[in-house]
């Protein structure tokens, strides 16, 4: 036979933890406002890259850096990945990293293929 306190979720910290788990985790509004401000600042920096007419690798590096920082904030806070288990985080974060690694390998391979074609298939006039 179960004890009456066990049937009502118990008393103390264990009972409050089970009730909080059933209701869902609440985060302070200050956290969301802080993230929103950071997203606004990073978007402003991204806009300033174009405003100051930066060109070349610097431009694309900054744009990609700001994009990844904004995406990381959104995934961590608004999608609640900051509070998830590590295994779930790996399940979501490892595949895009693997795709980026494979894309880098393909870029290197494509460069090698282009250089091989230029060496063997381009005829020198004369």
VOGU-376805 format. One record per residue: x, y, z of N, C-alpha, C in turn. Coordinates in nm, 2 decimals, always signed. Layout:
    n_px    n_py    n_pz   ca_px   ca_py   ca_pz    c_px    c_py    c_pz
       X       Y       Z       X       Y       Z       X       Y       Z
...
***
This chain:
    n_px    n_py    n_pz   ca_px   ca_py   ca_pz    c_px    c_py    c_pz
   +0.08   -0.12   +0.00   +0.00   +0.00   +0.00   +0.09   +0.12   +0.00
   +0.05   +0.22   -0.08   +0.13   +0.34   -0.10   +0.10   +0.44   +0.01
   +0.20   +0.52   +0.05   +0.18   +0.62   +0.15   +0.11   +0.74   +0.08
   +0.03   +0.81   +0.16   -0.05   +0.92   +0.11   +0.04   +1.03   +0.05
   +0.16   +1.06   +0.11   +0.25   +1.16   +0.06   +0.31   +1.12   -0.07
   +0.33   +0.99   -0.09   +0.38   +0.94   -0.22   +0.28   +0.96   -0.33
   +0.15   +0.95   -0.30   +0.05   +0.97   -0.40   +0.03   +1.11   -0.45
   +0.06   +1.21   -0.36   +0.04   +1.35   -0.39   +0.17   +1.41   -0.43
   +0.27   +1.34   -0.47   +0.40   +1.40   -0.52   +0.50   +1.42   -0.40
   +0.46   +1.39   -0.28   +0.56   +1.40   -0.17   +0.57   +1.54   -0.12
   +0.66   +1.56   -0.02   +0.68   +1.69   +0.03   +0.83   +1.72   +0.01
   +0.86   +1.85   +0.01   +1.00   +1.89   +0.00   +1.04   +1.91   -0.14
   +1.17   +1.90   -0.16   +1.23   +1.92   -0.29   +1.19   +1.82   -0.39
   +1.18   +1.70   -0.36   +1.14   +1.59   -0.45   +1.00   +1.62   -0.51
   +0.91   +1.66   -0.42   +0.78   +1.69   -0.47   +0.77   +1.81   -0.56
   +0.85   +1.91   -0.52   +0.85   +2.03   -0.61   +0.92   +2.00   -0.74
   +1.02   +1.92   -0.74   +1.09   +1.88   -0.87   +0.99   +1.81   -0.96
   +0.91   +1.72   -0.91   +0.82   +1.64   -0.99   +0.71   +1.73   -1.05
   +0.66   +1.83   -0.96   +0.56   +1.92   -1.01   +0.62   +2.01   -1.12
   +0.75   +2.06   -1.10   +0.81   +2.15   -1.20   +0.83   +2.07   -1.33
   +0.86   +1.95   -1.32   +0.88   +1.87   -1.44   +0.75   +1.85   -1.52
   +0.64   +1.83   -1.44   +0.51   +1.82   -1.51   +0.47   +1.94   -1.58
   +0.50   +2.06   -1.52   +0.45   +2.19   -1.57   +0.54   +2.24   -1.68
   +0.67   +2.20   -1.69   +0.76   +2.25   -1.78   +0.86   +2.35   -1.72
   +0.97   +2.36   -1.78   +1.07   +2.45   -1.72   +1.04   +2.59   -1.76
   +1.05   +2.69   -1.67   +1.03   +2.83   -1.70   +1.16   +2.90   -1.69
   +1.19   +2.98   -1.79   +1.31   +3.06   -1.80   +1.27   +3.21   -1.78
   +1.36   +3.28   -1.72   +1.33   +3.42   -1.69   +1.33   +3.50   -1.82
   +1.24   +3.60   -1.82   +1.22   +3.68   -1.94   +1.35   +3.76   -1.97
   +1.43   +3.78   -1.87   +1.56   +3.86   -1.89   +1.65   +3.78   -1.98
   +1.65   +3.65   -1.98   +1.73   +3.57   -2.06   +1.69   +3.59   -2.21
   +1.56   +3.59   -2.24   +1.52   +3.60   -2.37   +1.54   +3.74   -2.43
   +1.53   +3.84   -2.34   +1.56   +3.98   -2.38   +1.70   +4.00   -2.41
   +1.79   +3.94   -2.33   +1.93   +3.95   -2.35   +1.97   +3.88   -2.48
   +1.92   +3.77   -2.51   +1.94   +3.70   -2.64   +1.89   +3.78   -2.76
   +1.77   +3.84   -2.74   +1.72   +3.92   -2.85   +1.81   +4.04   -2.87
   +1.86   +4.10   -2.77   +1.95   +4.22   -2.79   +2.08   +4.17   -2.86
   +2.13   +4.06   -2.82   +2.25   +4.01   -2.89   +2.23   +3.98   -3.03
   +2.11   +3.92   -3.06   +2.07   +3.90   -3.20   +2.06   +4.03   -3.28
   +2.01   +4.13   -3.22   +2.00   +4.26   -3.28   +2.14   +4.32   -3.31
   +2.23   +4.31   -3.21   +2.37   +4.36   -3.23   +2.44   +4.28   -3.34
   +2.43   +4.15   -3.34   +2.50   +4.07   -3.44   +2.44   +4.10   -3.58
   +2.31   +4.12   -3.59   +2.25   +4.16   -3.72   +2.30   +4.30   -3.76
   +2.31   +4.39   -3.67   +2.37   +4.52   -3.70   +2.51   +4.51   -3.76
   +2.59   +4.43   -3.69   +2.73   +4.41   -3.74   +2.73   +4.34   -3.88
   +2.64   +4.25   -3.90   +2.63   +4.19   -4.03   +2.59   +4.29   -4.14
   +2.50   +4.38   -4.10   +2.46   +4.49   -4.19   +2.57   +4.59   -4.22
   +2.65   +4.61   -4.12   +2.77   +4.71   -4.13   +2.87   +4.65   -4.22
   +2.88   +4.52   -4.23   +2.98   +4.46   -4.32   +2.95   +4.51   -4.47
   +2.82   +4.51   -4.50   +2.78   +4.56   -4.64   +2.79   +4.71   -4.64
   +2.75   +4.78   -4.54   +2.75   +4.92   -4.54   +2.89   +4.98   -4.56
   +2.99   +4.92   -4.50   +3.13   +4.97   -4.52   +3.20   +4.91   -4.64
   +3.13   +4.83   -4.73   +3.17   +4.78   -4.85   +3.30   +4.69   -4.84
   +3.30   +4.61   -4.73   +3.41   +4.51   -4.72   +3.40   +4.41   -4.83
   +3.51   +4.37   -4.88   +3.52   +4.28   -4.99   +3.61   +4.16   -4.96
   +3.60   +4.06   -5.05   +3.68   +3.94   -5.04   +3.66   +3.85   -4.93
   +3.76   +3.78   -4.88   +3.75   +3.68   -4.78   +3.71   +3.74   -4.64
   +3.75   +3.87   -4.62   +3.71   +3.93   -4.49   +3.56   +3.95   -4.48
   +3.50   +3.99   -4.59   +3.35   +4.01   -4.60   +3.28   +3.87   -4.57
   +3.32   +3.77   -4.64   +3.25   +3.64   -4.63   +3.28   +3.58   -4.50
   +3.40   +3.60   -4.44   +3.43   +3.54   -4.31   +3.34   +3.61   -4.20
   +3.33   +3.74   -4.21   +3.25   +3.81   -4.11   +3.10   +3.77   -4.12
   +3.05   +3.77   -4.24   +2.91   +3.73   -4.26   +2.88   +3.59   -4.21
   +2.97   +3.49   -4.24   +2.95   +3.36   -4.19   +2.97   +3.35   -4.04
   +3.06   +3.43   -3.98   +3.08   +3.43   -3.84   +2.95   +3.48   -3.77
   +2.90   +3.59   -3.82   +2.78   +3.65   -3.75   +2.66   +3.56   -3.77
   +2.65   +3.49   -3.89   +2.54   +3.40   -3.91   +2.55   +3.28   -3.82
   +2.67   +3.22   -3.80   +2.68   +3.11   -3.71   +2.66   +3.15   -3.56
   +2.70   +3.27   -3.52   +2.67   +3.31   -3.39   +2.52   +3.33   -3.36
   +2.45   +3.39   -3.46   +2.31   +3.41   -3.44   +2.24   +3.27   -3.44
   +2.28   +3.18   -3.53   +2.22   +3.05   -3.53   +2.24   +2.98   -3.40
   +2.36   +2.99   -3.35   +2.39   +2.92   -3.22   +2.31   +2.98   -3.11
   +2.29   +3.11   -3.10   +2.20   +3.17   -3.00   +2.06   +3.12   -3.01
   +2.01   +3.12   -3.13   +1.87   +3.07   -3.15   +1.85   +2.93   -3.11
   +1.95   +2.84   -3.16   +1.93   +2.70   -3.13   +1.95   +2.68   -2.98
   +2.05   +2.74   -2.91   +2.07   +2.72   -2.77   +1.96   +2.77   -2.68
   +1.90   +2.88   -2.71   +1.81   +2.94   -2.62   +1.66   +2.92   -2.66
   +1.63   +2.96   -2.78   +1.49   +2.95   -2.83   +1.45   +2.81   -2.86
   +1.54   +2.72   -2.90   +1.51   +2.58   -2.92   +1.54   +2.50   -2.80
   +1.58   +2.56   -2.69   +1.61   +2.50   -2.56   +1.72   +2.39   -2.56
   +1.81   +2.40   -2.66   +1.92   +2.30   -2.66   +2.02   +2.32   -2.55
   +2.02   +2.44   -2.49   +2.12   +2.46   -2.38   +2.08   +2.37   -2.26
   +1.95   +2.34   -2.25   +1.91   +2.26   -2.13   +1.88   +2.11   -2.16
   +1.91   +2.07   -2.29   +1.89   +1.93   -2.32   +2.01   +1.84   -2.28
   +1.99   +1.72   -2.29   +2.09   +1.62   -2.26   +2.20   +1.63   -2.37
   +2.32   +1.59   -2.33   +2.44   +1.60   -2.42   +2.42   +1.51   -2.54
   +2.36   +1.39   -2.53   +2.34   +1.30   -2.64   +2.25   +1.36   -2.74
   +2.15   +1.43   -2.70   +2.06   +1.50   -2.80   +2.13   +1.61   -2.87
   +2.21   +1.69   -2.79   +2.29   +1.79   -2.85   +2.39   +1.74   -2.96
   +2.45   +1.63   -2.93   +2.54   +1.57   -3.03   +2.46   +1.52   -3.15
   +2.34   +1.46   -3.13   +2.26   +1.41   -3.24   +2.22   +1.53   -3.33
   +2.21   +1.65   -3.28   +2.16   +1.76   -3.36   +2.28   +1.84   -3.42
   +2.39   +1.85   -3.35   +2.51   +1.93   -3.39   +2.61   +1.85   -3.47
   +2.63   +1.73   -3.45   +2.73   +1.65   -3.52   +2.70   +1.64   -3.67
   +2.58   +1.61   -3.72   +2.56   +1.60   -3.86   +2.59   +1.72   -3.94
   +2.55   +1.84   -3.90   +2.59   +1.96   -3.98   +2.74   +1.98   -3.98
   +2.81   +1.95   -3.87   +2.96   +1.96   -3.87   +3.02   +1.86   -3.97
   +2.96   +1.74   -3.97   +3.01   +1.64   -4.07   +2.99   +1.68   -4.21
   +2.87   +1.75   -4.24   +2.84   +1.80   -4.37   +2.94   +1.90   -4.41
   +2.98   +1.99   -4.32   +3.08   +2.10   -4.35   +3.21   +2.03   -4.38
   +3.25   +1.93   -4.31   +3.38   +1.87   -4.33   +3.38   +1.80   -4.47
   +3.27   +1.73   -4.51   +3.26   +1.67   -4.64   +3.26   +1.77   -4.75
   +3.19   +1.89   -4.73   +3.20   +1.99   -4.83   +3.34   +2.04   -4.85
   +3.41   +2.06   -4.74   +3.55   +2.10   -4.75   +3.63   +2.00   -4.83
   +3.61   +1.88   -4.80   +3.68   +1.77   -4.88   +3.65   +1.78   -5.02
   +3.52   +1.80   -5.06   +3.48   +1.81   -5.20   +3.54   +1.93   -5.26
   +3.56   +2.04   -5.19   +3.62   +2.16   -5.25   +3.76   +2.13   -5.28
   +3.83   +2.06   -5.19   +3.97   +2.03   -5.22   +3.98   +1.93   -5.34
   +3.89   +1.84   -5.34   +3.89   +1.74   -5.46   +3.86   +1.81   -5.59
   +3.77   +1.91   -5.59   +3.73   +1.98   -5.71   +3.85   +2.06   -5.76
   +3.92   +2.12   -5.67   +4.04   +2.20   -5.70   +4.14   +2.11   -5.77
   +4.16   +1.99   -5.71   +4.26   +1.89   -5.77   +4.21   +1.85   -5.91
   +4.08   +1.83   -5.93   +4.03   +1.78   -6.05   +4.04   +1.89   -6.16
   +4.02   +2.02   -6.12   +4.03   +2.13   -6.21   +4.18   +2.14   -6.26
   +4.27   +2.14   -6.16   +4.41   +2.15   -6.20   +4.46   +2.03   -6.29
   +4.41   +1.91   -6.27   +4.44   +1.80   -6.35   +4.39   +1.82   -6.49
   +4.27   +1.87   -6.51   +4.21   +1.89   -6.64   +4.28   +2.00   -6.71
   +4.32   +2.11   -6.64   +4.40   +2.21   -6.70   +4.53   +2.17   -6.75
   +4.59   +2.08   -6.68   +4.72   +2.03   -6.71   +4.72   +1.93   -6.83
   +4.62   +1.85   -6.84   +4.62   +1.75   -6.95   +4.53   +1.78   -7.07
   +4.43   +1.86   -7.05   +4.33   +1.88   -7.16   +4.34   +2.02   -7.23
   +4.41   +2.11   -7.17   +4.42   +2.24   -7.24   +4.55   +2.24   -7.33
   +4.52   +2.27   -7.45   +4.63   +2.27   -7.55   +4.70   +2.41   -7.56
   +4.83   +2.40   -7.56   +4.90   +2.53   -7.57   +4.91   +2.56   -7.72
   +4.87   +2.69   -7.75   +4.88   +2.73   -7.89   +5.02   +2.73   -7.94
   +5.05   +2.68   -8.06   +5.18   +2.69   -8.11   +5.23   +2.58   -8.17
***
